């Protein structure tokens, strides 16, 4: 075997190895698709449109509930708003959120602290855990309120995400299971595509 053939085979093996690891590292979540995936609230578009789109389709309010999505208003620093799912209610002024693309671009954060700092105790202004600081961020963010996944505006049960035997759903469920088991954000995820 000559040197050129050996070099070509080596390059092929290295390329195949890189291609096998690239899809897992390429996972990048925006907040809205991630919130839709984990909450079952079937709203599409930028986060700042969710509150308006939910009117007449989902119950909305200012009381935190597990599974509800907290809709953040657009601001100068957050031009398209933000959405995050409530994963645990600590008390009437504090919740844990699961969301994407907050502290680290494209990354998922699980069970991060959010505190109601509104003067009327109505969740219209919040502070949220910011990982680079290791504490609540210094900024306060205006919110519209909570969108509830468990019932639509007429009181009928809302559609929940179906467990479908396809690669996208299986991959998303596997990533959520990994994050829950590790109690840490999924930084790359698991790709099950063939």
Contact map, one row per residue, 1 for C-alpha under 8 A:
11101100000000000000000000000000000000000000000000000000000000000000000000000000000000000000000000000000000000000000000000000000000000000000000000000000000000000000000000000000000000000000000000
11111100000000000000000000000000000000000000000000000000000000000000000000000000000000000000000000000000000000000000000000000000000000000000000000000000000000000000000000000000000000000000000000
11111110000000000000000000000000000000000000000000000000000000000000000000000000000000000000000000000000000000000000000000000000000000000000000000000000000000000000000000000000000000000000000000
01111111000000000000000000000000000000000000000000000000000000000000000000000000000000000000000000000000000000000000000000000000000000000000000000000000000000000000000000000000000000000000000000
11111111100000000000000000000000000000000000000000000000000000000000000000000000000000000000000000000000000000000000000000000000000000000000000000000000000000000000000000000000000000000000000000
11111111110000000000000000000000000000000000000000000000000000000000000000000000000000000000000000000000000000000000000000000000000000000000000000000000000000000000000000000000000000000000000000
00111111111000000000000000000000000000000000000000000000000000000000000000000000000000000000000000000000000000000000000000000000000000000000000000000000000000000000000000000000000000000000000000
00011111111100000000000000000000000000000000000000000000000000000000000000000000000000000000000000000000000000000000000000000000000000000000000000000000000000000000000000000000000000000000000000
00001111111110000000000000000000000000000000000000000000000000000000000000000000000000000000000000000000000000000000000000000000000000000000000000000000000000000000000000000000000000000000000000
00000111111111000000000000000000000000000000000000000000000000000000000000000000000000000000000000000000000000000000000000000000000000000000000000000000000000000000000000000000000000000000000000
00000011111111100000000000000000000000000000000000000000000000000000000000000000000000000000000000000000000000000000000000000000000000000000000000000000000000000000000000000000000000000000000000
00000001111111110000000000000000000000000000000000000000000000000000000000000000000000000000000000000000000000000000000000000000000000000000000000000000000000000000000000000000000000000000000000
00000000111111111000000000000000000000000000000000000000000000000000000000000000000000000000000000000000000000000000000000000000000000000000000000000000000000000000000000000000000000000000000000
00000000011111111100000000000000000000000000000000000000000000000000000000000000000000000000000000000000000000000000000000000000000000000000000000000000000000000000000000000000000000000000000000
00000000001111111110000000000000000000000000000000000000000000000000000000000000000000000000000000000000000000000000000000000000000000000000000000000000000000000000000000000000000000000000000000
00000000000111111111000000000000000000000000000000000000000000000000000000000000000000000000000000000000000000000000000000000000000000000000000000000000000000000000000000000000000000000000000000
00000000000011111111100000000000000000000000000000000000000000000000000000000000000000000000000000000000000000000000000000000000000000000000000000000000000000000000000000000000000000000000000000
00000000000001111111110000000000000000000000000000000000000000000000000000000000000000000000000000000000000000000000000000000000000000000000000000000000000000000000000000000000000000000000000000
00000000000000111111111000000000000000000000000000000000000000000000000000000000000000000000000000000000000000000000000000000000000000000000000000000000000000000000000000000000000000000000000000
00000000000000011111111000000000000000000000000000000000000000000000000000000000000000000000000000000000000000000000000000000000000000000000000000000000000000000000000000000000000000000000000000
00000000000000001111111110000000000000000000000000000000000000000000000000000000000000000000000000000000000000000000000000000000000000000000000000000000000000000000000000000000000000000000000000
00000000000000000111111111000000000000000000000000000000000000000000000000000000000000000000000000000000000000000000000000000000000000000000000000000000000000000000000000000000000000000000000000
00000000000000000011111111100000000000000000000000000000000000000000000000000000000000000000000000000000000000000000000000000000000000000000000000000000000000000000000000000000000000000000001000
00000000000000000000111111100000000000000000000000000000000000000000000000000000000000000000000000000000000000000000000000000000000000000000000000000000000000000000000000000000000000000001111000
00000000000000000000111111100000000000000000000000000000000000000000000000000000000000000000000000000000000000000000000000000000000000000000000000000000000000000000000000000000000000000011100000
00000000000000000000011111110000000000000000000000000000000000000000000000000000000000000000000000000000000000000000000000000000000000000000000000000000000000000000000000000000000000000001000000
00000000000000000000001111111000000000000000000000000000000000000000000000000000000000000000000000000000010000000000000000000000000000000000000000000000000000000000000000000000000000000011100000
00000000000000000000000001111100000000000000000000000000000000000000000000000000000000000000000000000000111000000000000000000000000000000000000000000000000000000000000000000000000000000000000000
00000000000000000000000000111110110000000000000000000000000000000000000000000000000000000000000000011000011100000000000000000000000000000000000000000000000000000000000000000000000000000000000000
00000000000000000000000000011111110000000000000000000000000000000000000000000000000000000000000000011000010000000000000000000000000000000000000000000000000000000000000000000000000000000000000000
00000000000000000000000000001111111000000000001000000000000000000000000000000000011100000000000000111100000000000000000000000000000000000000000000000000000000000000000000000000000000000000000000
00000000000000000000000000000111111100000001111000000000000000000000000000000000011000000000000000000000000000000000000000000000000000000000000000000000000000000000000000000000000000000000000000
00000000000000000000000000001111111110000001000000000000000000000000000000000000000000000000000000000000000000000000000000000000000000000000000000000000000000000000000000000000000000000000000000
00000000000000000000000000001111111111000000000000000000000000000000000000000000000000000000000000110000000000000000000000000000000000000000000000000000000000000000000000000000000000000000000000
00000000000000000000000000000011111111111000000000000000000000000000100000000000001110000000000000110000000000000000000000000000000000000000000000000000000000000000000000000000000000000000000000
00000000000000000000000000000001111111111111000000000000000000000000000000000000000000000000000000000000000000000000000000000000000000000000000000000000000000000000000000000000000000000000000000
00000000000000000000000000000000111111111000000000000000000000000000000000000000000000000000000000000000000000000000000000000000000000000000000000000000000000001000000000010000000000000000000000
00000000000000000000000000000000011111110000000000000000000000000000000000000000000010000000000000000000000000000000000000000000000000000000000000000000000000000000000000000000000000000000000000
00000000000000000000000000000000001111111000000000000000000000000011100000000000000010000000000000000000000000000000000000000000000000000000000000001000000000011000000000000000000000000000000000
00000000000000000000000000000000001111111100000000000000000000000000000000000000000000000000000000000000000000000000000000000000000000000000000000001000000000111000000000000000000000000000000000
00000000000000000000000000000000001110111110000000000000000000000000000000000000000000000000000000000000000000000000000000000000000000000000000000011000000001110000000000000000000000000000000000
00000000000000000000000000000000000100011111000000000000000000000000000000000000000000000000000000000000000000000000000000000000000000000000000000000000000000000000000000000000000000000000000000
00000000000000000000000000000000000100001111100001001100000000000000000000000000000000000000000000000000000000000000000000000000000000000000000000000000000000000000000000000000000000000000000000
00000000000000000000000000000001100100000111110001000000000000000000000000000000000000000000000000000000000000000000000000000000000000000000000000000000000000000000000000000000000000000000000000
00000000000000000000000000000001000000000011111011000000000000000000000000000000000000000000000000000000000000000000000000000000000000000000000000000000000000000000000000000000000000000000000000
00000000000000000000000000000001000000000001111111000000000000000000000000000001100000000000000000000000000000000000000000000000000000000000000000000000000000000000000000000000000000000000000000
00000000000000000000000000000011000000000000111111000000000000000000001100000001111000000000000000000000000000000000000000000000000000000000000000000000000000000000000000000000000000000000000000
00000000000000000000000000000000000000000000011111100000000000000000001111000001110000000000000000000000000000000000000000000000000000000000000000000000000000000000000000000000000000000000000000
00000000000000000000000000000000000000000000111111111000000000000000000000000000000000000000000000000000000000000000000000000000000000000000000000000000000000000000000000000000000000000000000000
00000000000000000000000000000000000000000011111111111100000000000000001000000000000000000000000000000000000000000000000000000000000000000000000000000000000000000000000000000000000000000000000000
00000000000000000000000000000000000000000000000111111110000000000000001000000000000000000000000000000000000000000000000000000000000000000000000110100000000000000000000000000000000000000000000000
00000000000000000000000000000000000000000000000011111110000000000000000000000000000000000000000000000000000000000000000000000000000000000000000000000000000000000000000000000000000000000000000000
00000000000000000000000000000000000000000010000011111110100000000000000000000000000000000000000000000000000000000000000000000000000000000000000000000000000000000000000000000000000000000000000000
00000000000000000000000000000000000000000010000001111111111100000000000000000000000000000000000000000000000000000000000000000000000000000000000000100000000000000000000000000000000000000000000000
00000000000000000000000000000000000000000000000000111111111100000000000000000000000000000000000000000000000000000000000000000000000000000000000000000000100000000000000000000000000000000000000000
00000000000000000000000000000000000000000000000000000111111000000000000000000000000000000000000000000000000000000000000000000000000000000000000000000001110000000000000000000000000000000000000000
00000000000000000000000000000000000000000000000000001111111000000000000000000000000000000000000000000000000000000000000000000000000000000000000000000001110000000000000000000000000000000000000000
00000000000000000000000000000000000000000000000000000111111100000000000000000000000000000000000000000000000000000000000000000000000000000000000000111011110001000000000000000000000000000000000000
00000000000000000000000000000000000000000000000000000111111110000000000000000000000000000000000000000000000000000000000000000000000000000000000000111011111000000000000000000000000000000000000000
00000000000000000000000000000000000000000000000000000110011111000000000000000000000000000000000000000000000000000000000000000000000000000000000011110000100000000000000000000000000000000000000000
00000000000000000000000000000000000000000000000000000000001111100000000000000000000000000000000000000000000000000000000000000000000000000000000011110000000000000000000000000000000000000000000000
00000000000000000000000000000000000000000000000000000000000111110000000000000000000000000000000000000000000000000000000001110000000000000000000011000000000000000000000000000000000000000000000000
00000000000000000000000000000000000000000000000000000000000011111000000000000000000000000001000000000000000000000000000001100000000000000000000011000000000000000000000000000000000000000000000000
00000000000000000000000000000000000000000000000000000000000001111101000000000000000001001001001000000000000000000000000000000000000000000000000001000000000000000000000000000000000000000000000000
00000000000000000000000000000000000000000000000000000000000000111111000000000000000001011000000000000000000000000000000000000000000000000000000000010000000000000000000000000000000000000000000000
00000000000000000000000000000000000000000000000000000000000000011111000000000000000011111000000000000000000000000000000000000000000000000000000000000000000000000000000000000000000000000000000000
00000000000000000000000000000000000000100000000000000000000000001111100000000000000011100000000000000000000000000000000000000000000000000000000000011100000000000000000000000000000000000000000000
00000000000000000000000000000000000000100000000000000000000000011111110000000000000011000000000000000000000000000000000000000000000000000000000001111000000000000000000000000000000000000000000000
00000000000000000000000000000000001000100000000000000000000000000011111000000000001111000000000000000000000000000000000000000000000000000000000001111000000000000000000000000000000000000000000000
00000000000000000000000000000000000000000000000000000000000000000001111100000000001111000000000000000000000000000000000000000000000000000000001111100000000000000000000000000000000000000000000000
00000000000000000000000000000000000000000000001101100000000000000000111110000000111100000000000000000000000000000000000000000000000000000000001111100000000000000000000000000000000000000000000000
00000000000000000000000000000000000000000000001100000000000000000000011111000000111000000000000000000000000000000000000000000000000000000000111110000000000000000000000000000000000000000000000000
00000000000000000000000000000000000000000000000100000000000000000000001111100001110000000000000000000000000000000000000000000000000000000000111100000000000000000000000000000000000000000000000000
00000000000000000000000000000000000000000000000100000000000000000000000111111111110000000000000000000000000000000000000000000000000000000000000000000000000000000000000000000000000000000000000000
00000000000000000000000000000000000000000000000000000000000000000000000011111111100000000000000000000000000000000000000000000000000000000000000000000000000000000000000000000000000000000000000000
00000000000000000000000000000000000000000000000000000000000000000000000001111110000000000000000000000000000000000000000000000000000000000000000000000000000000000000000000000000000000000000000000
00000000000000000000000000000000000000000000000000000000000000000000000001111110000000000000000000000000000000000000000000000000000000000000000000000000000000000000000000000000000000000000000000
00000000000000000000000000000000000000000000000000000000000000000000000001111111110000000000000000000000000000000000000000000000000000000000000000000000000000000000000000000000000000000000000000
00000000000000000000000000000000000000000000000000000000000000000000000001111111100000000000000000000000000000000000000000000000000000000000000000000000000000000000000000000000000000000000000000
00000000000000000000000000000000000000000000011100000000000000000000000011100111110000000000000000000000000000000000000000000000000000000000000000000000000000000000000000000000000000000000000000
00000000000000000000000000000000000000000000011100000000000000000000001111100111111000000000000000000000000000000000000000000000000000000000000000000000000000000000000000000000000000000000000000
00000000000000000000000000000011000000000000001100000000000000000000001111000101111100000000000000000000000000000000000000000000000000000000000000000000000000000000000000000000000000000000000000
00000000000000000000000000000011001000000000001000000000000000000000111100000000111110000000000000100000000000000000000000000000000000000000000000000000000000000000000000000000000000000000000000
00000000000000000000000000000010001000000000000000000000000000000000111000000000011111000000000011110000000000000000000000000000000000000000000000000000000000000000000000000000000000000000000000
00000000000000000000000000000000001001100000000000000000000000000111110000000000001111100000000011100000000000000000000000000000000000000000000000000000000000000000000000000000000000000000000000
00000000000000000000000000000000000000000000000000000000000000011111110000000000000111111000001111000000000000000000000000000000000000000000000000000000000000000000000000000000000000000000000000
00000000000000000000000000000000000000000000000000000000000000000110000000000000000011111000001111000000000000100000000000000000000000000000000000000000000000000000000000000000000000000000000000
00000000000000000000000000000000000000000000000000000000000000001100000000000000000001111100001110000000000000100000000000000000000000000000000000000000000000000000000000000000000000000000000000
00000000000000000000000000000000000000000000000000000000000000011100000000000000000001111111011100000000000000000000000000000000000000000000000000000000000000000000000000000000000000000000000000
00000000000000000000000000000000000000000000000000000000000000000000000000000000000000011111111100000000000000000000000000000000000000000000000000000000000000000000000000000000000000000000000000
00000000000000000000000000000000000000000000000000000000000000000000000000000000000000001111111000000000000000000000000000000000000000000000000000000000000000000000000000000000000000000000000000
00000000000000000000000000000000000000000000000000000000000000110000000000000000000000001111111000000000000000000000000000000000000000000000000000000000000000000000000000000000000000000000000000
00000000000000000000000000000000000000000000000000000000000000000000000000000000000000000111111000000000000000000011100010100000000000000000000000000000000000000000000000000000000000000000000000
00000000000000000000000000000000000000000000000000000000000000000000000000000000000000001111111100000000000000001111000000000000000000000000000000000000000000000000000000000000000000000000000000
00000000000000000000000000000000000000000000000000000000000000010000000000000000000001111111111110000000000000001110000000000000000000000000000000000000000000000000000000000000000000000000000000
00000000000000000000000000000000000000000000000000000000000000000000000000000000000001111100011111000000000000111100000000000000000000000000000000000000000000000000000000000000000000000000000000
00000000000000000000000000000000000000000000000000000000000000000000000000000000000111110000001111100000000001111100000000000000000000000000000000000000000000000000000000000000000000000000000000
00000000000000000000000000000000000000000000000000000000000000000000000000000000000111100000000111110000000111110000000000000000000000000000000000000000000000000000000000000000000000000000000000
00000000000000000000000000000010011000000000000000000000000000000000000000000000001110000000000011111100000111000000000000000000000000000000000000000000000000000000000000000000000000000000000000
00000000000000000000000000001110011000000000000000000000000000000000000000000000000100000000000001111100111110000000000000000000000000000000000000000000000000000000000000000000000000000000000000
00000000000000000000000000001110000000000000000000000000000000000000000000000000000000000000000000111111111100000000000000000000000000000000000000000000000000000000000000000000000000000000000000
00000000000000000000000000000010000000000000000000000000000000000000000000000000000000000000000000111111111010000000000000000000010000000000000000000000000000000000000000000000000000000000000000
00000000000000000000000000000000000000000000000000000000000000000000000000000000000000000000000000001111101000000000000000000000011100000000000000000000000000000000000000000000000000000000000000
00000000000000000000000000000000000000000000000000000000000000000000000000000000000000000000000000001111111000000000000000000000001000000000000000000000000000000000000000000000000000000000000000
00000000000000000000000000010000000000000000000000000000000000000000000000000000000000000000000000011111111000000000000000000000000000000000000000000000000000000000000000000000000000000000000000
00000000000000000000000000111100000000000000000000000000000000000000000000000000000000000000000000011101111100000000000000000000000000000000000000000000000000000000000000000000000000000000000000
00000000000000000000000000011000000000000000000000000000000000000000000000000000000000000000000000011111111110000000000000000000000000000000000000000000000000000000000000000000000000001110000000
00000000000000000000000000001000000000000000000000000000000000000000000000000000000000000000000001111000011111000000000000000000000000000000000000000000000000000000000000000000000000001110000000
00000000000000000000000000000000000000000000000000000000000000000000000000000000000000000000000001110100001111110000000000000000000000000000000000000000000000000000000000000000000000011100000000
00000000000000000000000000000000000000000000000000000000000000000000000000000000000000000000000011100000000111110000000000000000000000000000000000000000000000000000000000000000001100111000000000
00000000000000000000000000000000000000000000000000000000000000000000000000000000000000110000000111000000000011111000000000000000000000000000000000000000000000000000000000000000000000000000000000
00000000000000000000000000000000000000000000000000000000000000000000000000000000000000000000000111000000000011111100000000000001100000000000000000000000000000000000000000000000000000000000000000
00000000000000000000000000000000000000000000000000000000000000000000000000000000000000000000011110000000000000111110000000000001100000010000000000000000000000000000000000000000000000000000000000
00000000000000000000000000000000000000000000000000000000000000000000000000000000000000000000011110000000000000011111000000000111100000010000000000000000000000000000000000000000000000000000000000
00000000000000000000000000000000000000000000000000000000000000000000000000000000000000000000111000000000000000001111100000000111000000000000000000000000000000000000000000000000000000000000000000
00000000000000000000000000000000000000000000000000000000000000000000000000000000000000000000110000000000000000000111110011111110000000000000000000000000000000000000000000000000000000000000000000
00000000000000000000000000000000000000000000000000000000000000000000000000000000000000000000100000000000000000000011111010101110000000000001000000000000000000000000000000000000000000000000000000
00000000000000000000000000000000000000000000000000000000000000000000000000000000000000000000000000000000000000000001111111111100000000000000000000000000000000000000000000000000000000000000000000
00000000000000000000000000000000000000000000000000000000000000000000000000000000000000000000000000000000000000000000111111000000000000000000000000000000000000000000000000000000000000000000000000
00000000000000000000000000000000000000000000000000000000000000000000000000000000000000000000000000000000000000000000011111000000000000000000000000000000000000000000000000000000000000000000000000
00000000000000000000000000000000000000000000000000000000000000000000000000000000000000000000100000000000000000000001111111110000000000000000000000000000000000000000000000000000000000000000000000
00000000000000000000000000000000000000000000000000000000000001100000000000000000000000000000000000000000000000000001011111111000000000000000000000000000000000000000000000000000000000000000000000
00000000000000000000000000000000000000000000000000000000000001100000000000000000000000000000100000000000000000000001110011111100000000000000001010000000000000000000000000000000000000000000000000
00000000000000000000000000000000000000000000000000000000000001000000000000000000000000000000000000000000000000000001010011111100000000000000011110000000000000000000000000000000000000000000000000
00000000000000000000000000000000000000000000000000000000000000000000000000000000000000000000000000000000000000000001110001111110000000000001111000000000000000000000000000000000000000000000000000
00000000000000000000000000000000000000000000000000000000000000000000000000000000000000000000000000000000000000000111110000111111000000000001111000000000000000000000000000000000000000000000000000
00000000000000000000000000000000000000000000000000000000000000000000000000000000000000000000000000000000000000000111100000001111100000011111100000000000000000000000000000000000000000000000000000
00000000000000000000000000000000000000000000000000000000000000000000000000000000000000000000000000000000000000011110000000000111110000011001000000000000000000000000000000000000000000000000000000
00000000000000000000000000000000000000000000000000000000000000000000000000000000000000000000000000000000000000011100000000000011111001111000000000000000000000000000000000000000000000000000000000
00000000000000000000000000000000000000000000000000000000000000000000000000000000000000000000000000000110000000000000000000000001111111111000000000000000000000000000000000000000000000000000000000
00000000000000000000000000000000000000000000000000000000000000000000000000000000000000000000000000000011000000000000000000000000111111100000000000000000000000000000000000000000000000000000000000
00000000000000000000000000000000000000000000000000000000000000000000000000000000000000000000000000000010000000000000000000000000011111000000000000000000000000000000000000000000000000000000000000
00000000000000000000000000000000000000000000000000000000000000000000000000000000000000000000000000000000000000000000000000000000011111111000000000000000000000000000000000000000000000000000000000
00000000000000000000000000000000000000000000000000000000000000000000000000000000000000000000000000000000000000000000000000000000111111110000000000000000000000000000000000000000000000000000000000
00000000000000000000000000000000000000000000000000000000000000000000000000000000000000000000000000000000000000000000000000000000111011111000000000000000000000000000000000000000000000000000000000
00000000000000000000000000000000000000000000000000000000000000000000000000000000000000000000000000000000000000001100000000000011110011111100000000000000000000000000000000000000000000000000000000
00000000000000000000000000000000000000000000000000000000000000000000000000000000000000000000000000000000000000000000000000000011110010111111000000000000000000000000000000000000000000000000000000
00000000000000000000000000000000000000000000000000000000000000000000000000000000000000000000000000000000000000000000000000000010000000011111000000000000000000000000000000000000000000000000000000
00000000000000000000000000000000000000000000000000000000000000000000000000000000000000000000000000000000000000000000000000000010000000001111100000000000000000000000000000000000000000000000000000
00000000000000000000000000000000000000000000000000000000000000000000000000000000000000000000000000000000000000000000100000001111000000001111110000000000000000000000000000000000000000000000000000
00000000000000000000000000000000000000000000000000000000000000000000000110000000000000000000000000000000000000000000000000001110000000000011111000000000000000000000000000000000000000000000000000
00000000000000000000000000000000000000000000000000000000000000000000000110000000000000000000000000000000000000000000000000011100000000000001111100000000000000000000000000000000000000000000000000
00000000000000000000000000000000000000000000000000000000000000000000011110000000000000000000000000000000000000000000000000111100000000000000111110000000000000000000000000000000000000000000000000
00000000000000000000000000000000000000000000000000100000000000000000011110000000000000000000000000000000000000000000000000010000000000000000011111000000000000000000000000000000000000000000000000
00000000000000000000000000000000000000000000000000100000000111100000011100000000000000000000000000000000000000000000000000110000000000000000001111100000000000000000000000000000000000000000000000
00000000000000000000000000000000000000000000000000000000000111110001111000000000000000000000000000000000000000000000000000000000000000000000000111110000000000000000000000000000000000000000000000
00000000000000000000000000000000000000000000000000100100011110000001111000000000000000000000000000000000000000000000000000000000000000000000000011111000000000000000000000000000000000000000000000
00000000000000000000000000000000000000001000000000000000011110001011100000000000000000000000000000000000000000000000000000000000000000000000000001111111000000000000000000000000000000000000000000
00000000000000000000000000000000000000111000000000000000011000000011100000000000000000000000000000000000000000000000000000000000000000000000000000111111000001110000000000000000000000000000000000
00000000000000000000000000000000000000000000000000000000000000000010000000000000000000000000000000000000000000000000000000000000000000000000000000011111000011000000000000000000000000000000000000
00000000000000000000000000000000000000000000000000000000011000000000000000000000000000000000000000000000000000000000000000000000000000000000000000011111111111000000000000000000000000000000000000
00000000000000000000000000000000000000000000000000000001111000000000000000000000000000000000000000000000000000000000000000000000000000000000000000011111111111000000000000000000000000000000000000
00000000000000000000000000000000000000000000000000000011111100000000000000000000000000000000000000000000000000000000000000000000000000000000000000000011111100000000000000000000000000000000000000
00000000000000000000000000000000000000000000000000000001111000000000000000000000000000000000000000000000000000000000000000000000000000000000000000000011111100000000000000000000000000000000000000
00000000000000000000000000000000000000000000000000000000001000000000000000000000000000000000000000000000000000000000000000000000000000000000000000000011111110000000000000000000000000000000000000
00000000000000000000000000000000000000000000000000000000000000000000000000000000000000000000000000000000000000000000000000000000000000000000000000000011111111000000000000000000000000000000000000
00000000000000000000000000000000000000000000000000000000000000000000000000000000000000000000000000000000000000000000000000000000000000000000000000000111001111100000000000000000000000000000000000
00000000000000000000000000000000000000001000000000000000010000000000000000000000000000000000000000000000000000000000000000000000000000000000000000001111000111110000000000000000000000000000000000
00000000000000000000000000000000000000011000000000000000000000000000000000000000000000000000000000000000000000000000000000000000000000000000000000001000000011111000000000000000000000000000000000
00000000000000000000000000000000000000111000000000000000000000000000000000000000000000000000000000000000000000000000000000000000000000000000000000001000000001111100000000000000000000000000000000
00000000000000000000000000000000000010110000000000000000000000000000000000000000000000000000000000000000000000000000000000000000000000000000000000000000000000111110000000000000000000000000000000
00000000000000000000000000000000000000000000000000000000000000000000000000000000000000000000000000000000000000000000000000000000000000000000000000000000000000011111000000000000000000000000000000
00000000000000000000000000000000000000000000000000000000000000000000000000000000000000000000000000000000000000000000000000000000000000000000000000000000000000001111100010000000000000000000000000
00000000000000000000000000000000000000000000000000000000000000000000000000000000000000000000000000000000000000000000000000000000000000000000000000000000000000000111110011000000000000000000000000
00000000000000000000000000000000000000000000000000000000000000000000000000000000000000000000000000000000000000000000000000000000000000000000000000000000000000000011111011000000000000000000000000
00000000000000000000000000000000000000000000000000000000000000000000000000000000000000000000000000000000000000000000000000000000000000000000000000000000000000000001111111000000000000000000000000
00000000000000000000000000000000000000000000000000000000000000000000000000000000000000000000000000000000000000000000000000000000000000000000000000000000000000000000111111100000000000000000000110
00000000000000000000000000000000000000000000000000000000000000000000000000000000000000000000000000000000000000000000000000000000000000000000000000000000000000000000011111110000000000000000000010
00000000000000000000000000000000000000000000000000000000000000000000000000000000000000000000000000000000000000000000000000000000000000000000000000000000000000000011111111111000000000000000000000
00000000000000000000000000000000000000000000000000000000000000000000000000000000000000000000000000000000000000000000000000000000000000000000000000000000000000000001111111111100000000000000000100
00000000000000000000000000000000000000000000000000000000000000000000000000000000000000000000000000000000000000000000000000000000000000000000000000000000000000000000001111111110000000000000011110
00000000000000000000000000000000000010000000000000000000000000000000000000000000000000000000000000000000000000000000000000000000000000000000000000000000000000000000000111111111000000000000000000
00000000000000000000000000000000000000000000000000000000000000000000000000000000000000000000000000000000000000000000000000000000000000000000000000000000000000000000000011111111100000000000000000
00000000000000000000000000000000000000000000000000000000000000000000000000000000000000000000000000000000000000000000000000000000000000000000000000000000000000000000000001111111110000000000010000
00000000000000000000000000000000000000000000000000000000000000000000000000000000000000000000000000000000000000000000000000000000000000000000000000000000000000000000000000111111111000000100110000
00000000000000000000000000000000000000000000000000000000000000000000000000000000000000000000000000000000000000000000000000000000000000000000000000000000000000000000000000011111111100000100000000
00000000000000000000000000000000000000000000000000000000000000000000000000000000000000000000000000000000000000000000000000000000000000000000000000000000000000000000000000001111111110000000000000
00000000000000000000000000000000000000000000000000000000000000000000000000000000000000000000000000000000000000000000000000000000000000000000000000000000000000000000000000000111111111000100000000
00000000000000000000000000000000000000000000000000000000000000000000000000000000000000000000000000000000000001000000000000000000000000000000000000000000000000000000000000000011111111111100000000
00000000000000000000000000000000000000000000000000000000000000000000000000000000000000000000000000000000000001000000000000000000000000000000000000000000000000000000000000000001111111110000000000
00000000000000000000000000000000000000000000000000000000000000000000000000000000000000000000000000000000000000000000000000000000000000000000000000000000000000000000000000000000111111100000000000
00000000000000000000000000000000000000000000000000000000000000000000000000000000000000000000000000000000000000000000000000000000000000000000000000000000000000000000000000000000011111111000000000
00000000000000000000000000000000000000000000000000000000000000000000000000000000000000000000000000000000000001000000000000000000000000000000000000000000000000000000000000000000001111111000000000
00000000000000000000000000000000000000000000000000000000000000000000000000000000000000000000000000000000000011000000000000000000000000000000000000000000000000000000000000000000001101111100000000
00000000000000000000000000000000000000000000000000000000000000000000000000000000000000000000000000000000001111000000000000000000000000000000000000000000000000000000000000000000001001111110000000
00000000000000000000000000000000000000000000000000000000000000000000000000000000000000000000000000000000001110000000000000000000000000000000000000000000000000000000000000000011011000011111100000
00000000000000000000000010100000000000000000000000000000000000000000000000000000000000000000000000000000001100000000000000000000000000000000000000000000000000000000000000000000000000001111100000
00000000000000000000000111100000000000000000000000000000000000000000000000000000000000000000000000000000000000000000000000000000000000000000000000000000000000000000000000000000000000000111110000
00000000000000000000000110100000000000000000000000000000000000000000000000000000000000000000000000000000000000000000000000000000000000000000000000000000000000000000000000000010000000000111111000
00000000000000000000000100000000000000000000000000000000000000000000000000000000000000000000000000000000000000000000000000000000000000000000000000000000000000000000000000100110000000000001111100
00000000000000000000001100000000000000000000000000000000000000000000000000000000000000000000000000000000000000000000000000000000000000000000000000000000000000000000000000100000000000000000111110
00000000000000000000000000000000000000000000000000000000000000000000000000000000000000000000000000000000000000000000000000000000000000000000000000000000000000000000001001100000000000000000011111
00000000000000000000000000000000000000000000000000000000000000000000000000000000000000000000000000000000000000000000000000000000000000000000000000000000000000000000001100100000000000000000001111
00000000000000000000000000000000000000000000000000000000000000000000000000000000000000000000000000000000000000000000000000000000000000000000000000000000000000000000000000000000000000000000000111
